Amino acid sequence: MSCGACCAHFRASFHWSEADDAGGSVPVELTVDVDPFRRAMRGTERRESCCVALEGTVGSSVRCSIYEQRPSVCREFNVSWDDAGHNEKCDRARRAFGLPPLTAVI
């Protein structure tokens, strides 16, 4: 993967039951409580966010160190023009890192 802007721009919050201490798959040590019902990936809970599971350099070469265990919010995030069409959130995250928006491949 070469982008990773979404992982370094948005808070990745999800229901607490997705963590492995509650029967889910997300490593609890990589999470932080947001409220009684939600957790977030550590690092994404602050204003200048970057998920603790993101390795590499945004826009160059990145990977998710817990890809198979990532929370639903990450699984459900669609890259612009990848199956689901345009995603303004993808464009917004890319802009934050000086990256151009993705374009549709025809």
N, C-alpha and C positions, 0 to 999 in steps of 0.2 A: 504494500500500500504506500502511496506517496503523499497523501494529504494530511489527515489527522486533525484538521482545523476544528471540526466539531468536538473532538475529544479535549481540545485545549481552549475551547471558547464557552461551551454550555455546561450548566450543572447537570450531572447525570443522576437524577433522583428516581427512586423506585420504591415499591412496597417493601417493608422490612422483611417479609417472608421470603424474598429472593436470596437472602444471605444464607450461607451454609450453616450458620448456627440455628437457623429456623427451618432447615430442610431444603433450602434452595441451593444454588450452585456458586453464587458470588462469594469470594473469600471475605469473611466478615472483617478481617484485619485491614482490608483495603477500603472499608466504608466508614462513614461517620453518620451519626443520627442527625436528622433534620428536624423531625418532630415525632410525636408518638407513633406515627404510621409510616413515615418515610425515612429512608436512608439515602445517602448519596455516595458516589465514588469519592474517596479521599482526594483532595486537591481541587475538586470541582465546586466545593461549597463556598469558596472565596470569590471575591470580585475578579481578581486576576487568576483565572482558573486554568488548571491543567490536570487531567486525570492521572493519578499515580500509576495506572496500568499502561499508560502510553509511553512507548520507548522510541527514541529517534528524534529527528528534526522535522517539525511541521513543514509541509510543502516540499519535502525532499524525500525522506525515507523514514517511515514509521511503522510500528506494529503494536498491536494490543497484546500485552503479556498474558492476558486471561481470556483471549478471544472465545474459546469454547465455553467459558464460564461467565461471560459478560451479562449484565442485566438486560431486561427486556427493553428499556429505553434505548439502549445501544443497538440491540438487535432490530428494533423497529425504525431506526433512523435511516432514511433513504437518501443516498447520494443523488444529487440532481441528475436527471435523465437516465437513471439506472432503474429500469423496469417501471417505476411509479411516476415518471415524468419529472417536471420541474419541482424543486424544493427550495423555497426562499430562505429557509434556515441554513441550508447548505451554503447558498450564496453569501449570506450574512457572515457566517463563520469564516469563509474563505477571504472575504473583504477585510476582516479584522487582522488577517495576516498578510495583507497585500497581494493575495492571490486572485487571479481573475475567476469569474464564475465559469462553471463548466457549461459546455454547449452540447446540444443534442447531436448524436451521431446518426447520420442518415445513410 
